[in-house]
Amino acid sequence: MGSTRLPGKVLADLGGRPMLQFMLERLRRLPVSELVVATSTEPGDDAVAALGATLGVRVVRGPEHDVLARFEQALEAHPAEHVVRLTGDCPLADPEVIVATLELHHERHADYTSNVIPRTFPKGLDVEVARAEALRVAAAEAEDPAEREHVMPFLYRHPERFRLATLRGPELLGHERWTVDTAHDLEIVRQAAERLGARPDVGWREVLDVLGPTWEAPRRVPFLRAAGSGDHEPVVAVRTAPGAVWLIAAPMRATWSPDELDDPGTRLWLAQVDDRTIGIVRVDVSAAVGEVAVVVAPGQGGPARGGELVELLQRELAGDLQVRALTANVPAHDESTRRVLEAAGFASDASGSRLRWDNVA
């Protein structure tokens, strides 16, 4: 209830009922052991707890900002082997997507599985699943306030420690926005509920049919889009093309398997202008630090274009909870790459061979 951008949003009217009730009614179909509302101990959230009790849903209350501790409390009160995290400002959360994420989680024997790294579903269909033991490790070791507030970052910041998996959607819809952070967002979701009759079994594809896609790729200027297994051929084509410019080459390889392209610890983007692929941007994550590599296709501008792609990557990662910093190894003789990275805000470490940019946005 204490949202700064839209106070009281979790109980705002949606389809003739509080938004949280609307969401819980949609989730009752889930094949899970128990639904738990984990809210805060703040007096303003008494109404949230009361609604949960009225609906017969378990309620756990804990710190307002240390949501990871709140989840640990919920796990202690309601033991489970795996925990699904959904946020109360995503009333259109779809059981079909949640079940698919759970199935992938079990199939991959993962510690953490989501549909947001990279994001291919509309924002508002977010699902995160964690193995209970992994979540307990996070609760014991996480110190960064962002890791405490957002529950799961400790896990996906450490692909070297935890097995990660990502569910990808059938289309690239990550720019669509169905979550509720602002009054405008609420009106969009209300529009969907009104036009679809607020049925609890409405699927996300029906919502998309009603609202339609709103994002269009920019024309005639470079942009980054998340690559997937279906992009294996264009990735390899750019990487192996004669005359390709290796701005930063260390982590690049001649080929990638589809599984590697879908690994949340290996973030990969295609740089495109209109429908033409002009390069690749790759970030290999370990301990929340991403080693960056950029390849520019022949005839696309060389290091100057590579610098532009680095800046696009920095904007892409603004506010990203997985990657807190980018680093790059640059040979001492490669002054052109060094100048490109320094212009983008990278600074040399004591050795002079590694450059680092801290993601403070």
C-alpha positions as CSV (number, residue, x, y, z in Angstrom):
1,M,0.0,0.0,0.0
2,G,3.0,2.3,0.5
3,S,3.9,2.6,-3.2
4,T,5.4,6.1,-3.8
5,R,4.3,6.3,-7.4
6,L,0.8,5.0,-6.9
7,P,-0.2,4.8,-3.2
8,G,-2.7,2.1,-2.4
9,K,-2.4,0.5,-5.9
10,V,-2.5,-3.1,-4.6
11,L,-6.2,-2.5,-3.5
12,A,-7.2,-0.2,-6.3
13,D,-10.4,-1.2,-8.1
14,L,-9.9,-3.6,-11.0
15,G,-13.0,-5.2,-12.6
16,G,-15.1,-4.4,-9.6
17,R,-12.8,-5.8,-7.0
18,P,-9.5,-4.9,-5.3
19,M,-6.6,-5.5,-7.6
20,L,-5.0,-8.1,-5.3
21,Q,-8.3,-10.0,-5.2
22,F,-8.4,-9.9,-9.0
23,M,-4.9,-11.4,-9.1
24,L,-5.5,-14.1,-6.4
25,E,-8.7,-15.3,-8.2
26,R,-6.6,-15.8,-11.3
27,L,-4.0,-17.7,-9.4
28,R,-6.4,-20.2,-7.7
29,R,-6.0,-22.5,-10.7
30,L,-2.3,-23.0,-10.1
31,P,-1.2,-26.5,-9.3
32,V,0.8,-25.4,-6.2
33,S,0.6,-26.4,-2.6
34,E,-0.3,-23.0,-1.2
35,L,-0.8,-19.4,-2.0
36,V,0.7,-17.0,0.5
37,V,0.4,-13.2,0.6
38,A,3.7,-11.8,2.1
39,T,3.0,-8.2,3.1
40,S,4.7,-5.8,5.5
41,T,4.1,-5.1,9.1
42,E,3.3,-1.4,8.4
43,P,-0.1,-0.3,9.6
44,G,-1.0,0.7,6.0
45,D,-0.8,-2.9,5.0
46,D,-3.4,-4.0,7.6
47,A,-6.0,-3.8,4.8
48,V,-3.9,-6.2,2.7
49,A,-3.7,-8.7,5.5
50,A,-7.4,-8.4,6.1
51,L,-8.3,-9.0,2.4
52,G,-6.1,-12.1,2.4
53,A,-7.9,-13.4,5.5
54,T,-11.3,-12.7,3.9
55,L,-10.3,-14.6,0.8
56,G,-9.0,-17.6,2.8
57,V,-5.4,-17.0,1.7
58,R,-2.5,-17.4,4.1
59,V,-0.8,-14.1,5.1
60,V,2.7,-13.6,6.4
61,R,3.9,-10.2,7.5
62,G,7.5,-9.0,7.8
63,P,9.9,-6.1,7.1
64,E,8.7,-3.5,4.5
65,H,12.0,-3.1,2.6
66,D,13.8,-6.4,3.4
67,V,11.4,-8.5,1.3
68,L,13.9,-11.4,1.2
69,A,13.6,-11.7,4.9
70,R,9.8,-11.7,4.4
71,F,10.1,-14.6,2.0
72,E,12.3,-16.5,4.4
73,Q,9.6,-16.0,7.1
74,A,7.0,-17.3,4.6
75,L,9.1,-20.3,3.9
76,E,9.5,-21.1,7.5
77,A,5.8,-20.8,8.2
78,H,4.8,-22.7,5.0
79,P,7.7,-25.2,4.1
80,A,8.2,-25.9,0.5
81,E,10.9,-27.3,-1.9
82,H,10.4,-24.5,-4.4
83,V,9.0,-21.0,-4.2
84,V,7.3,-19.0,-6.9
85,R,7.6,-15.2,-6.5
86,L,4.9,-13.0,-8.1
87,T,4.4,-9.3,-7.3
88,G,1.1,-7.8,-6.4
89,D,1.3,-5.1,-9.0
90,C,1.1,-7.7,-11.8
91,P,-2.6,-8.6,-11.7
92,L,-2.6,-10.1,-15.2
93,A,-0.1,-12.8,-14.1
94,D,-1.0,-15.9,-16.2
95,P,-1.1,-19.4,-14.7
96,E,-0.1,-20.8,-18.1
97,V,3.1,-18.9,-18.0
98,I,3.7,-19.7,-14.4
99,V,3.2,-23.4,-14.9
100,A,5.6,-23.3,-18.0
101,T,8.2,-21.6,-15.8
102,L,7.8,-24.2,-13.1
103,E,8.1,-27.1,-15.6
104,L,11.3,-25.7,-17.1
105,H,12.6,-25.2,-13.5
106,H,12.2,-28.9,-12.8
107,E,13.4,-30.0,-16.2
108,R,16.6,-28.1,-15.8
109,H,17.1,-29.0,-12.1
110,A,17.6,-25.2,-11.7
111,D,18.2,-23.2,-8.5
112,Y,16.5,-20.2,-10.1
113,T,14.2,-19.9,-13.2
114,S,12.5,-16.9,-14.5
115,N,11.0,-15.4,-17.7
116,V,12.7,-12.1,-17.3
117,I,16.5,-12.7,-18.1
118,P,16.2,-11.7,-20.8
119,R,12.6,-10.3,-20.9
120,T,10.6,-11.7,-23.8
121,F,7.1,-11.6,-22.2
122,P,5.3,-8.3,-21.4
123,K,6.3,-6.7,-18.1
124,G,3.5,-7.8,-15.9
125,L,3.8,-11.5,-16.6
126,D,6.9,-11.8,-14.5
127,V,7.6,-15.2,-12.9
128,E,10.5,-16.2,-10.7
129,V,11.0,-19.6,-9.2
130,A,13.7,-20.6,-6.7
131,R,14.7,-23.7,-5.0
132,A,14.1,-23.2,-1.3
133,E,17.6,-24.1,-0.2
134,A,19.0,-21.6,-2.7
135,L,16.7,-18.9,-1.3
136,R,17.9,-19.7,2.2
137,V,21.5,-19.2,1.0
138,A,20.5,-15.8,-0.4
139,A,18.7,-14.8,2.8
140,A,21.8,-15.7,4.8
141,E,24.4,-14.0,2.5
142,A,22.8,-11.2,0.6
143,E,24.0,-7.8,1.8
144,D,23.2,-5.4,-1.0
145,P,19.9,-3.5,-0.3
146,A,18.7,-4.3,-3.8
147,E,19.3,-8.0,-3.1
148,R,17.2,-7.7,0.0
149,E,14.4,-5.6,-1.5
150,H,14.0,-7.6,-4.8
151,V,14.4,-11.1,-3.3
152,M,16.1,-13.0,-6.1
153,P,19.0,-10.9,-7.4
154,F,21.6,-12.7,-5.2
155,L,20.8,-15.9,-7.1
156,Y,20.9,-14.6,-10.7
157,R,23.9,-12.4,-10.0
158,H,25.9,-15.5,-9.3
159,P,25.5,-17.9,-12.3
160,E,28.9,-19.3,-11.2
161,R,27.2,-20.6,-8.0
162,F,23.6,-21.3,-9.0
163,R,22.1,-23.1,-11.9
164,L,19.9,-20.6,-13.8
165,A,17.3,-21.1,-16.5
166,T,15.1,-18.8,-18.5
167,L,11.7,-19.3,-20.1
168,R,11.4,-17.5,-23.4
169,G,8.2,-16.3,-25.0
170,P,7.2,-17.1,-28.5
171,E,7.6,-13.4,-29.5
172,L,9.8,-10.6,-28.4
173,L,7.3,-8.6,-26.3
174,G,9.6,-7.4,-23.5
175,H,8.9,-3.8,-24.2
176,E,5.1,-4.2,-23.6
177,R,4.0,-2.9,-20.2
178,W,1.1,-4.6,-18.3
179,T,2.4,-4.0,-14.7
180,V,0.9,-1.3,-12.5
181,D,3.4,1.4,-11.3
182,T,1.5,4.5,-12.4
183,A,-2.0,5.8,-12.8
184,H,-1.6,5.4,-16.6
185,D,-0.6,1.7,-16.1
186,L,-3.7,1.1,-14.0
187,E,-5.9,2.5,-16.7
188,I,-4.3,0.2,-19.3
189,V,-4.9,-2.8,-17.1
190,R,-8.5,-1.6,-16.4
191,Q,-9.1,-1.4,-20.1
192,A,-8.1,-5.0,-20.6
193,A,-10.3,-6.1,-17.7
194,E,-13.3,-4.2,-19.0
195,R,-13.0,-5.4,-22.5
196,L,-12.4,-9.0,-21.5
197,G,-15.1,-9.1,-18.8
198,A,-12.6,-9.5,-15.9
199,R,-12.8,-13.3,-16.3
200,P,-10.2,-15.1,-14.1
201,D,-9.3,-17.5,-16.9
202,V,-8.3,-14.8,-19.5
203,G,-4.9,-15.8,-21.0
204,W,-2.1,-13.4,-21.9
205,R,-2.7,-13.9,-25.6
206,E,-6.2,-12.6,-25.2
207,V,-4.9,-9.6,-23.4
208,L,-2.4,-9.0,-26.2
209,D,-5.2,-9.2,-28.8
210,V,-7.2,-6.6,-26.9
211,L,-4.4,-4.2,-26.0
212,G,-2.3,-4.8,-29.1
213,P,1.5,-4.4,-29.2
214,T,2.6,-0.8,-28.5
215,W,6.3,-0.9,-29.1
216,E,8.0,-0.6,-32.5
217,A,11.6,-0.9,-33.3
218,P,13.3,2.4,-34.1
219,R,14.0,3.0,-37.8
220,R,17.3,3.8,-39.3
221,V,19.2,3.9,-36.0
222,P,20.9,1.0,-34.2
223,F,19.1,-0.8,-31.3
224,L,19.8,-3.9,-29.3
225,R,17.4,-6.8,-29.0
226,A,17.9,-10.0,-27.0
227,A,19.1,-12.9,-29.0
228,G,17.8,-16.4,-28.6
229,S,18.4,-19.9,-30.0
230,G,16.5,-19.0,-33.1
231,D,19.2,-16.4,-33.8
232,H,22.1,-18.8,-33.9
233,E,22.8,-18.4,-37.6
234,P,22.9,-14.6,-37.7
235,V,25.1,-14.6,-34.6
236,V,27.6,-17.0,-36.1
237,A,27.4,-15.2,-39.5
238,V,28.5,-11.9,-38.0
239,R,31.1,-13.5,-35.8
240,T,32.8,-15.4,-38.6
241,A,32.3,-12.8,-41.4
242,P,35.6,-11.9,-43.1
243,G,36.5,-8.4,-42.0
244,A,34.4,-8.3,-38.9
245,V,35.8,-5.8,-36.3
246,W,36.5,-7.3,-32.9
247,L,36.2,-4.3,-30.6
248,I,36.6,-6.5,-27.6
249,A,37.2,-10.1,-28.5
250,A,38.2,-12.2,-25.5
251,P,34.9,-13.9,-24.6
252,M,33.7,-14.3,-28.3
253,R,33.6,-17.8,-29.8
254,A,33.1,-19.1,-33.3
255,T,29.8,-20.9,-32.5
256,W,27.3,-21.0,-29.7
257,S,24.9,-23.8,-28.9
258,P,21.2,-22.9,-28.5
259,D,21.5,-23.7,-24.7
260,E,24.3,-21.2,-24.4
261,L,22.3,-18.5,-26.1
262,D,19.5,-19.1,-23.6
263,D,21.8,-19.1,-20.6
264,P,20.9,-16.2,-18.2
265,G,24.6,-16.0,-17.3
266,T,25.5,-15.3,-20.9
267,R,23.6,-12.2,-22.0
268,L,23.6,-11.8,-25.8
269,W,22.1,-9.1,-28.0
270,L,21.9,-8.6,-31.7
271,A,22.6,-5.0,-32.8
272,Q,20.3,-4.1,-35.6
273,V,19.4,-1.3,-37.9
274,D,15.9,-1.8,-39.3
275,D,15.9,-5.6,-40.2
276,R,19.7,-5.8,-40.7
277,T,22.0,-7.3,-38.1
278,I,25.1,-5.2,-37.8
279,G,26.8,-6.7,-34.8
280,I,26.8,-8.7,-31.6
281,V,27.0,-7.6,-28.0
282,R,27.8,-10.2,-25.3
283,V,28.1,-10.0,-21.6
284,D,29.3,-13.0,-19.5
285,V,28.1,-12.6,-15.9
286,S,29.9,-13.7,-12.7
287,A,29.4,-12.3,-9.3
288,A,27.3,-9.5,-10.7
289,V,30.1,-8.3,-13.0
290,G,29.7,-8.7,-16.8
291,E,32.7,-9.2,-19.1
292,V,31.7,-7.4,-22.3
293,A,32.5,-8.3,-25.9
294,V,31.4,-6.5,-29.1
295,V,31.7,-7.6,-32.7
296,V,30.8,-5.3,-35.6
297,A,29.9,-6.7,-39.0
298,P,32.0,-5.8,-42.0
299,G,31.3,-2.4,-43.5
300,Q,29.3,-1.2,-40.5
301,G,31.7,1.5,-39.1
302,G,34.4,-0.4,-37.2
303,P,35.4,0.8,-33.8
304,A,33.3,3.9,-34.0
305,R,30.2,1.8,-34.4
306,G,31.5,-0.5,-31.7
307,G,31.6,2.4,-29.3
308,E,28.0,3.2,-30.2
309,L,27.0,-0.4,-29.3
310,V,28.8,-0.2,-26.0
311,E,26.7,2.9,-25.2
312,L,23.5,1.2,-26.2
313,L,24.5,-1.7,-23.9
314,Q,25.0,0.7,-21.0
315,R,21.5,2.2,-21.6
316,E,20.1,-1.4,-21.9
317,L,21.6,-2.2,-18.5
318,A,20.4,0.9,-16.7
319,G,18.5,-0.3,-13.7
320,D,19.4,-3.9,-14.5
321,L,19.7,-5.9,-11.2
322,Q,21.9,-8.7,-12.5
323,V,24.8,-6.7,-13.9
324,R,26.3,-4.2,-11.4
325,A,29.4,-3.5,-13.5
326,L,31.0,-4.2,-16.9
327,T,34.6,-5.0,-17.4
328,A,36.7,-5.5,-20.5
329,N,40.3,-6.8,-21.0
330,V,42.1,-4.6,-23.5
331,P,45.6,-5.4,-24.7
332,A,48.2,-2.7,-24.1
333,H,48.7,-2.1,-27.8
334,D,45.0,-1.6,-28.6
335,E,44.7,2.1,-28.1
336,S,41.7,2.6,-30.3
337,T,39.6,0.2,-28.2
338,R,40.8,1.8,-25.0
339,R,39.8,5.3,-26.3
340,V,36.3,4.0,-27.3
341,L,35.7,2.5,-23.8
342,E,37.1,5.5,-21.9
343,A,34.8,7.7,-24.0
344,A,31.9,5.5,-22.7
345,G,32.9,6.0,-19.1
346,F,35.1,2.9,-18.5
347,A,38.2,3.5,-16.3
348,S,41.4,1.5,-16.1
349,D,42.2,-0.5,-13.0
350,A,45.7,-0.6,-11.3
351,S,47.1,-3.0,-13.9
352,G,46.0,-0.9,-16.8
353,S,44.8,-3.9,-18.9
354,R,41.3,-4.1,-17.5
355,L,38.7,-1.4,-17.8
356,R,35.5,-1.2,-15.7
357,W,32.2,0.7,-15.8
358,D,30.0,0.7,-12.7
359,N,26.3,0.4,-13.4
360,V,25.0,3.0,-11.0
361,A,21.8,4.1,-12.8
